[in-house]
Amino acid sequence: MSGLDRFVKVSSNNLTPEKGRLLLSEPLMGDFYFGRSVVLLAEHNEEGSFGLVLNKPIPQKFNDVVQDFPEFDGHLFLGGPVETQNLFFVHTMGDIIEGSMEIGSGLYWGGDIEIVKEMIFLKSISPSDIRFSVGYSGWSPDQLQDELKRNSWIVSKHLNKDILKIVPEDMWKQLLVPMGEKYKHWPKFPSDPGLN
């Protein structure tokens, strides 16, 4: 076992995935969508799992990509590889946005987009209250369990509505801190060990 494997190939933290929990990718996952990603699970049941990557902003401005929308000063995020032509969002506004579904810890999924547009136009919602993503992350039944067995992810229950205020580039590293001693070396590994 190499020195790197000694730290990276740790066993799962034994938390089960469920709605309102986070998935933190293992440090050497080189996938474009999921490398050093934080995924918020909006749904997890016998039919599969569904969520959004929270920490992958795209370089284009929101209004350059999303048409027919009031001027919005926030980032647009890459939520995952599925349905990247569609817009998804999570927010902290609760029932103010009609039709939204509670994920937990003060976070909500979706709702009436016309209400959202009006709130943006009236400046009654800010980028720290809502996160827009193109695409989502999805797993078929048992697929996520198989990835957890391969230690591709660790599950975190350290979710609260302030997660939308964390600088995206710092989110993965910051959320590893409360996970404990066995994960403290993960942020020190290069994203591509072949370049080291």
Backbone as CSV, one residue per row, in Angstrom:
resi,resn,N_x,N_y,N_z,CA_x,CA_y,CA_z,C_x,C_y,C_z
1,MET,0.848,-1.184,0.000,0.000,0.000,0.000,0.889,1.241,0.000
2,SER,0.646,2.152,-0.942,1.450,3.369,-1.007,1.033,4.334,0.092
3,GLY,1.855,5.351,0.332,1.523,6.371,1.312,0.233,7.084,0.966
4,LEU,0.018,7.297,-0.327,-1.196,7.971,-0.775,-2.420,7.110,-0.485
5,ASP,-2.345,5.818,-0.812,-3.467,4.921,-0.562,-3.817,4.842,0.918
6,ARG,-2.806,4.942,1.759,-3.039,4.851,3.196,-4.020,5.928,3.649
7,PHE,-3.988,7.100,3.007,-4.867,8.186,3.419,-6.140,8.264,2.585
8,VAL,-6.053,7.961,1.295,-7.200,8.150,0.409,-8.181,7.000,0.491
9,LYS,-7.707,5.769,0.545,-8.599,4.619,0.511,-9.123,4.295,1.907
10,VAL,-9.727,5.290,2.535,-10.305,5.053,3.848,-11.678,4.437,3.670
11,SER,-12.134,3.765,4.698,-13.448,3.152,4.604,-14.527,4.217,4.768
12,SER,-15.715,3.855,4.368,-16.854,4.765,4.458,-17.086,5.185,5.904
13,ASN,-17.698,6.344,6.050,-18.023,6.797,7.395,-19.324,6.177,7.903
14,ASN,-19.915,5.288,7.122,-21.095,4.507,7.496,-22.381,5.301,7.629
15,LEU,-22.385,6.581,7.269,-23.646,7.308,7.191,-24.346,6.902,5.908
16,THR,-25.633,6.727,5.963,-26.374,6.354,4.768,-26.815,7.606,4.022
17,PRO,-26.872,7.533,2.704,-27.378,8.675,1.952,-28.879,8.823,2.192
18,GLU,-29.327,10.047,2.290,-30.754,10.316,2.387,-31.005,11.769,2.025
19,LYS,-32.245,12.075,1.773,-32.649,13.426,1.426,-32.116,14.406,2.466
20,GLY,-31.467,15.485,1.982,-30.943,16.498,2.885,-29.523,16.243,3.362
21,ARG,-28.909,15.173,2.901,-27.497,14.929,3.235,-26.619,15.306,2.054
22,LEU,-25.335,15.414,2.313,-24.364,15.809,1.304,-23.470,14.626,0.945
23,LEU,-23.043,14.590,-0.301,-22.029,13.641,-0.747,-20.764,14.439,-1.035
24,LEU,-19.649,14.029,-0.444,-18.350,14.661,-0.691,-17.499,13.647,-1.448
25,SER,-17.004,14.043,-2.604,-16.239,13.102,-3.427,-14.867,12.836,-2.823
26,GLU,-14.347,11.648,-3.085,-12.990,11.348,-2.637,-12.018,12.242,-3.429
27,PRO,-10.839,12.528,-2.884,-9.989,13.590,-3.445,-9.395,13.327,-4.816
28,LEU,-9.285,12.081,-5.234,-8.638,11.794,-6.509,-9.630,11.507,-7.631
29,MET,-10.922,11.704,-7.358,-11.912,11.504,-8.410,-11.666,12.548,-9.492
30,GLY,-11.311,12.091,-10.675,-10.938,13.009,-11.742,-12.077,13.408,-12.654
31,ASP,-13.271,12.987,-12.355,-14.431,13.262,-13.192,-14.691,14.766,-13.316
32,PHE,-15.013,15.228,-14.521,-15.272,16.644,-14.781,-16.370,17.193,-13.870
33,TYR,-17.452,16.456,-13.728,-18.584,16.924,-12.933,-18.367,16.725,-11.435
34,PHE,-17.735,15.613,-11.062,-17.730,15.235,-9.662,-16.397,15.361,-8.938
35,GLY,-15.327,15.729,-9.619,-14.048,15.898,-8.943,-14.128,16.963,-7.859
36,ARG,-13.818,16.589,-6.629,-13.869,17.469,-5.451,-15.210,18.191,-5.336
37,SER,-16.250,17.427,-5.564,-17.585,18.019,-5.569,-18.321,17.794,-4.256
38,VAL,-19.321,18.665,-4.053,-20.268,18.553,-2.946,-21.644,18.446,-3.593
39,VAL,-22.317,17.326,-3.361,-23.635,17.091,-3.946,-24.674,17.115,-2.833
40,LEU,-25.682,17.959,-2.995,-26.822,17.989,-2.084,-27.855,16.991,-2.588
41,LEU,-28.193,16.006,-1.767,-29.210,15.031,-2.148,-30.598,15.612,-1.880
42,ALA,-31.359,15.794,-2.945,-32.728,16.289,-2.822,-33.710,15.136,-2.697
43,GLU,-33.276,13.948,-3.122,-34.125,12.763,-3.042,-33.248,11.522,-3.009
44,HIS,-33.651,10.546,-2.190,-32.968,9.252,-2.151,-33.996,8.226,-1.694
45,ASN,-34.320,7.292,-2.574,-35.298,6.260,-2.234,-35.028,5.017,-3.087
46,GLU,-35.967,4.080,-3.062,-35.756,2.815,-3.787,-35.713,3.005,-5.301
47,GLU,-36.167,4.161,-5.786,-36.134,4.430,-7.230,-34.815,5.060,-7.677
48,GLY,-33.987,5.476,-6.718,-32.697,6.062,-7.045,-32.422,7.318,-6.235
49,SER,-31.446,8.068,-6.686,-31.019,9.274,-5.977,-30.916,10.434,-6.958
50,PHE,-31.134,11.634,-6.427,-31.219,12.824,-7.256,-30.694,13.994,-6.445
51,GLY,-29.808,14.813,-7.038,-29.293,15.961,-6.303,-28.582,16.945,-7.215
52,LEU,-27.973,17.941,-6.597,-27.247,18.976,-7.326,-25.845,19.133,-6.785
53,VAL,-24.879,19.239,-7.685,-23.531,19.647,-7.283,-23.630,21.124,-6.894
54,LEU,-23.113,21.478,-5.728,-23.249,22.846,-5.218,-22.024,23.729,-5.440
55,ASN,-20.900,23.154,-5.824,-19.660,23.946,-5.799,-18.941,24.025,-7.144
56,LYS,-19.690,23.988,-8.243,-19.068,24.067,-9.570,-19.672,25.218,-10.378
57,PRO,-19.254,26.467,-10.103,-19.775,27.584,-10.901,-19.233,27.521,-12.325
58,ILE,-20.056,27.935,-13.285,-19.578,27.995,-14.660,-19.064,29.406,-14.919
59,PRO,-18.139,29.584,-15.859,-17.510,30.895,-16.041,-18.428,31.965,-16.641
60,GLN,-19.425,31.568,-17.422,-20.298,32.557,-18.041,-21.211,33.207,-17.001
61,LYS,-21.596,34.456,-17.281,-22.536,35.147,-16.412,-23.911,34.516,-16.546
62,PHE,-24.655,34.560,-15.464,-25.982,33.952,-15.411,-26.846,34.367,-16.594
63,ASN,-26.978,35.680,-16.808,-27.886,36.168,-17.852,-27.362,35.965,-19.269
64,ASP,-26.079,35.608,-19.412,-25.563,35.246,-20.733,-26.013,33.846,-21.134
65,VAL,-26.355,33.034,-20.153,-26.758,31.651,-20.408,-28.274,31.483,-20.295
66,VAL,-28.857,32.078,-19.251,-30.288,31.920,-18.988,-31.042,33.086,-19.614
67,GLN,-31.887,32.770,-20.569,-32.642,33.801,-21.291,-33.972,34.093,-20.593
68,ASP,-34.570,35.245,-20.948,-35.893,35.634,-20.437,-35.938,35.644,-18.914
69,PHE,-34.911,36.238,-18.307,-34.813,36.297,-16.856,-34.383,37.700,-16.469
70,PRO,-34.868,38.218,-15.335,-34.374,39.527,-14.885,-32.870,39.468,-14.605
71,GLU,-32.225,40.616,-14.588,-30.788,40.685,-14.306,-30.508,40.081,-12.935
72,PHE,-29.610,39.093,-12.898,-29.278,38.393,-11.648,-27.776,38.386,-11.482
73,ASP,-27.316,38.778,-10.316,-25.896,38.967,-10.072,-25.180,37.717,-9.555
74,GLY,-25.888,36.613,-9.457,-25.273,35.396,-8.938,-24.652,34.543,-10.021
75,HIS,-23.934,33.516,-9.580,-23.334,32.548,-10.497,-24.385,31.559,-10.979
76,LEU,-24.083,30.916,-12.063,-24.818,29.751,-12.521,-23.904,28.554,-12.281
77,PHE,-24.452,27.470,-11.775,-23.655,26.306,-11.399,-23.945,25.114,-12.297
78,LEU,-22.981,24.216,-12.356,-23.132,22.959,-13.071,-23.623,21.940,-12.048
79,GLY,-24.903,21.590,-12.134,-25.513,20.715,-11.125,-25.239,19.247,-11.321
80,GLY,-24.809,18.883,-12.517,-24.524,17.484,-12.803,-24.667,17.213,-14.288
81,PRO,-24.424,15.981,-14.692,-24.384,15.656,-16.123,-25.728,15.345,-16.769
82,VAL,-26.815,15.345,-16.013,-28.119,14.962,-16.554,-28.957,16.214,-16.842
83,GLU,-29.581,16.258,-18.016,-30.460,17.355,-18.421,-29.790,18.724,-18.277
84,THR,-28.620,18.859,-18.851,-27.859,20.114,-18.718,-28.484,21.274,-19.483
85,GLN,-29.535,21.022,-20.241,-30.235,22.102,-20.929,-31.337,22.697,-20.042
86,ASN,-31.572,22.124,-18.860,-32.632,22.581,-17.957,-32.062,23.285,-16.735
87,LEU,-32.863,24.199,-16.185,-32.483,24.992,-15.021,-33.135,24.408,-13.773
88,PHE,-32.338,24.235,-12.711,-32.809,23.741,-11.424,-32.351,24.723,-10.358
89,PHE,-33.026,24.722,-9.209,-32.583,25.629,-8.154,-32.959,25.133,-6.763
90,VAL,-32.101,25.511,-5.808,-32.372,25.326,-4.384,-32.345,26.706,-3.752
91,HIS,-33.061,26.856,-2.639,-33.166,28.185,-2.031,-33.488,28.080,-0.547
92,THR,-33.464,29.218,0.116,-33.753,29.304,1.551,-35.061,30.046,1.820
93,MET,-35.859,30.298,0.798,-37.037,31.155,0.933,-38.292,30.424,1.407
94,GLY,-38.235,29.122,1.491,-39.367,28.357,2.012,-40.627,28.529,1.194
95,ASP,-41.759,28.602,1.891,-43.065,28.656,1.239,-43.340,29.973,0.529
96,ILE,-42.459,30.951,0.676,-42.616,32.196,-0.084,-42.605,31.874,-1.573
97,ILE,-41.803,30.885,-1.954,-41.796,30.409,-3.338,-42.745,29.222,-3.406
98,GLU,-43.927,29.494,-3.898,-44.990,28.492,-3.948,-44.545,27.261,-4.725
99,GLY,-44.905,26.099,-4.205,-44.589,24.847,-4.870,-43.215,24.284,-4.542
100,SER,-42.463,24.964,-3.682,-41.139,24.436,-3.333,-41.286,23.279,-2.346
101,MET,-40.290,22.389,-2.350,-40.297,21.229,-1.468,-39.128,21.327,-0.503
102,GLU,-39.392,21.095,0.765,-38.336,21.187,1.766,-37.399,19.988,1.655
103,ILE,-36.103,20.295,1.607,-35.078,19.253,1.612,-34.656,18.989,3.050
104,GLY,-34.578,20.057,3.841,-34.161,19.973,5.229,-33.173,21.073,5.560
105,SER,-33.016,21.347,6.844,-32.041,22.329,7.338,-32.231,23.715,6.728
106,GLY,-33.497,24.073,6.441,-33.779,25.395,5.896,-33.560,25.545,4.408
107,LEU,-33.338,24.426,3.700,-33.165,24.459,2.251,-34.375,23.847,1.549
108,TYR,-34.699,24.429,0.397,-35.857,24.012,-0.375,-35.457,23.787,-1.823
109,TRP,-36.236,22.936,-2.484,-35.988,22.565,-3.866,-37.100,23.122,-4.738
110,GLY,-36.738,23.845,-5.806,-37.683,24.250,-6.832,-38.793,25.164,-6.368
111,GLY,-39.859,25.187,-7.147,-41.001,26.043,-6.887,-41.373,26.825,-8.136
112,ASP,-42.287,27.749,-7.969,-42.822,28.542,-9.081,-41.760,29.517,-9.607
113,ILE,-41.276,29.269,-10.817,-40.200,30.081,-11.395,-40.649,31.514,-11.646
114,GLU,-41.950,31.735,-11.881,-42.437,33.101,-12.103,-42.337,33.923,-10.824
115,ILE,-42.567,33.297,-9.680,-42.389,33.982,-8.389,-40.917,34.321,-8.194
116,VAL,-40.043,33.388,-8.548,-38.598,33.621,-8.437,-38.181,34.801,-9.311
117,LYS,-38.657,34.843,-10.542,-38.323,35.946,-11.442,-38.781,37.286,-10.864
118,GLU,-39.984,37.309,-10.305,-40.501,38.542,-9.713,-39.654,38.976,-8.521
119,MET,-39.250,38.004,-7.689,-38.411,38.318,-6.529,-37.061,38.873,-6.964
120,ILE,-36.499,38.316,-8.039,-35.224,38.830,-8.547,-35.410,40.239,-9.082
121,PHE,-36.476,40.461,-9.835,-36.772,41.785,-10.385,-36.931,42.819,-9.269
122,LEU,-37.607,42.430,-8.169,-37.840,43.336,-7.037,-36.658,43.388,-6.067
123,LYS,-35.623,42.598,-6.373,-34.430,42.505,-5.518,-34.769,42.055,-4.089
124,SER,-35.735,41.148,-3.978,-36.100,40.612,-2.668,-35.504,39.223,-2.428
125,ILE,-34.616,38.824,-3.327,-33.880,37.570,-3.168,-32.462,37.816,-3.679
126,SER,-31.483,37.261,-2.980,-30.079,37.494,-3.346,-29.394,36.176,-3.681
127,PRO,-28.191,36.237,-4.276,-27.463,34.996,-4.587,-27.183,34.117,-3.369
128,SER,-27.173,34.672,-2.163,-26.954,33.836,-0.976,-28.245,33.146,-0.523
129,ASP,-29.372,33.477,-1.180,-30.656,32.851,-0.870,-31.036,31.765,-1.864
130,ILE,-30.406,31.761,-3.040,-30.815,30.846,-4.102,-29.607,30.439,-4.935
131,ARG,-29.593,29.201,-5.388,-28.514,28.713,-6.244,-29.130,28.037,-7.464
132,PHE,-28.815,28.581,-8.638,-29.305,28.041,-9.903,-28.266,27.116,-10.509
133,SER,-28.746,26.013,-11.061,-27.856,25.037,-11.696,-28.427,24.597,-13.028
134,VAL,-27.533,24.331,-13.964,-27.928,23.643,-15.186,-27.542,22.180,-14.989
135,GLY,-28.502,21.315,-15.215,-28.261,19.890,-15.026,-28.409,19.459,-13.586
136,TYR,-28.509,18.144,-13.411,-28.578,17.566,-12.071,-27.771,16.276,-12.041
137,SER,-27.609,15.736,-10.857,-26.886,14.480,-10.650,-27.897,13.403,-10.292
138,GLY,-27.830,12.278,-10.971,-28.784,11.213,-10.701,-28.120,9.854,-10.673
139,TRP,-28.672,8.975,-9.854,-28.193,7.602,-9.730,-29.395,6.668,-9.811
140,SER,-29.259,5.604,-10.551,-30.312,4.593,-10.613,-30.306,3.797,-9.299
141,PRO,-31.359,2.982,-9.073,-31.390,2.202,-7.832,-30.093,1.416,-7.620
142,ASP,-29.560,1.490,-6.437,-28.344,0.782,-6.007,-27.044,1.336,-6.601
143,GLN,-27.110,2.219,-7.580,-25.879,2.749,-8.177,-25.068,3.549,-7.153
144,LEU,-25.743,4.412,-6.400,-25.029,5.204,-5.390,-24.455,4.295,-4.308
145,GLN,-25.204,3.266,-3.901,-24.695,2.332,-2.890,-23.416,1.659,-3.375
146,ASP,-23.373,1.302,-4.653,-22.169,0.676,-5.213,-20.992,1.652,-5.169
147,GLU,-21.238,2.918,-5.489,-20.166,3.919,-5.446,-19.693,4.164,-4.020
148,LEU,-20.596,4.102,-3.057,-20.201,4.249,-1.646,-19.344,3.073,-1.196
149,LYS,-19.659,1.873,-1.666,-18.855,0.691,-1.322,-17.440,0.805,-1.886
150,ARG,-17.305,1.492,-3.022,-15.981,1.714,-3.614,-15.288,2.940,-3.021
151,ASN,-15.904,3.538,-2.000,-15.355,4.716,-1.319,-15.169,5.913,-2.248
152,SER,-16.062,6.050,-3.231,-16.018,7.212,-4.112,-16.573,8.448,-3.426
153,TRP,-17.408,8.239,-2.416,-18.066,9.330,-1.703,-18.036,9.078,-0.203
154,ILE,-18.107,10.168,0.553,-18.472,10.059,1.961,-19.750,10.873,2.131
155,VAL,-20.560,10.457,3.076,-21.842,11.107,3.319,-21.700,12.032,4.520
156,SER,-22.212,13.242,4.383,-22.159,14.223,5.462,-23.563,14.672,5.825
157,LYS,-23.799,14.858,7.106,-25.072,15.412,7.563,-24.897,16.858,8.025
158,HIS,-23.763,17.470,7.687,-23.458,18.839,8.112,-24.025,19.851,7.117
159,LEU,-25.332,19.817,6.956,-26.008,20.721,6.031,-26.794,21.751,6.819
160,ASN,-26.685,23.007,6.417,-27.602,24.033,6.892,-27.747,25.065,5.794
161,LYS,-28.717,25.964,5.953,-29.020,26.894,4.864,-27.870,27.840,4.557
162,ASP,-26.922,27.994,5.468,-25.766,28.861,5.215,-24.798,28.267,4.200
163,ILE,-25.031,27.033,3.776,-24.142,26.412,2.791,-24.091,27.240,1.510
164,LEU,-25.170,27.940,1.176,-25.204,28.753,-0.037,-24.323,29.999,0.082
165,LYS,-23.854,30.291,1.292,-22.982,31.455,1.510,-21.503,31.084,1.440
166,ILE,-21.196,29.795,1.415,-19.795,29.356,1.366,-19.236,29.608,-0.029
167,VAL,-18.022,30.134,-0.094,-17.352,30.333,-1.380,-17.232,28.964,-2.055
168,PRO,-17.752,28.824,-3.271,-17.784,27.490,-3.909,-16.431,26.795,-3.953
169,GLU,-15.363,27.536,-4.233,-14.030,26.928,-4.345,-13.523,26.388,-3.008
170,ASP,-14.096,26.847,-1.894,-13.681,26.398,-0.560,-14.617,25.352,0.038
171,MET,-15.753,25.121,-0.599,-16.814,24.324,0.022,-16.386,22.897,0.332
172,TRP,-15.797,22.190,-0.636,-15.417,20.787,-0.424,-14.466,20.671,0.771
173,LYS,-13.438,21.509,0.760,-12.444,21.478,1.826,-13.068,21.846,3.176
174,GLN,-13.894,22.868,3.191,-14.503,23.333,4.435,-15.439,22.281,5.032
175,LEU,-16.160,21.566,4.180,-17.091,20.562,4.687,-16.400,19.277,5.126
176,LEU,-15.147,19.097,4.742,-14.392,17.938,5.233,-13.961,18.116,6.682
177,VAL,-13.802,19.345,7.133,-13.297,19.612,8.489,-14.135,18.918,9.563
178,PRO,-15.474,19.071,9.573,-16.234,18.398,10.633,-16.349,16.887,10.469
179,MET,-15.798,16.337,9.375,-15.887,14.902,9.140,-14.890,14.114,9.988
180,GLY,-13.940,14.812,10.593,-13.056,14.131,11.523,-11.655,13.864,11.010
181,GLU,-10.868,13.294,11.898,-9.432,13.083,11.720,-9.097,12.257,10.485
182,LYS,-9.905,11.251,10.183,-9.509,10.352,9.101,-9.592,10.996,7.720
183,TYR,-10.221,12.175,7.622,-10.320,12.858,6.331,-9.476,14.136,6.268
184,LYS,-8.710,14.414,7.304,-8.002,15.696,7.360,-6.911,15.829,6.294
185,HIS,-6.408,14.729,5.755,-5.352,14.795,4.738,-5.893,14.954,3.317
186,TRP,-7.174,14.703,3.126,-7.740,14.747,1.786,-7.476,16.060,1.043
187,PRO,-7.681,17.224,1.663,-7.464,18.478,0.916,-6.017,18.707,0.478
188,LYS,-5.074,17.987,1.068,-3.662,18.189,0.749,-3.234,17.463,-0.522
189,PHE,-4.058,16.532,-1.008,-3.683,15.792,-2.204,-3.903,16.628,-3.444
190,PRO,-3.014,16.514,-4.424,-3.224,17.242,-5.687,-4.433,16.654,-6.406
191,SER,-5.129,17.495,-7.163,-6.287,17.013,-7.925,-5.871,15.957,-8.933
192,ASP,-4.678,16.119,-9.503,-4.125,15.165,-10.449,-2.768,14.715,-9.946
193,PRO,-2.675,13.568,-9.266,-1.399,13.124,-8.704,-0.321,12.891,-9.757
194,GLY,-0.727,12.713,-11.012,0.247,12.520,-12.072,1.062,13.777,-12.348
195,LEU,0.549,14.929,-11.924,1.257,16.190,-12.118,2.167,16.524,-10.948
196,ASN,2.151,15.705,-9.925,2.941,15.982,-8.729,4.390,15.563,-8.903
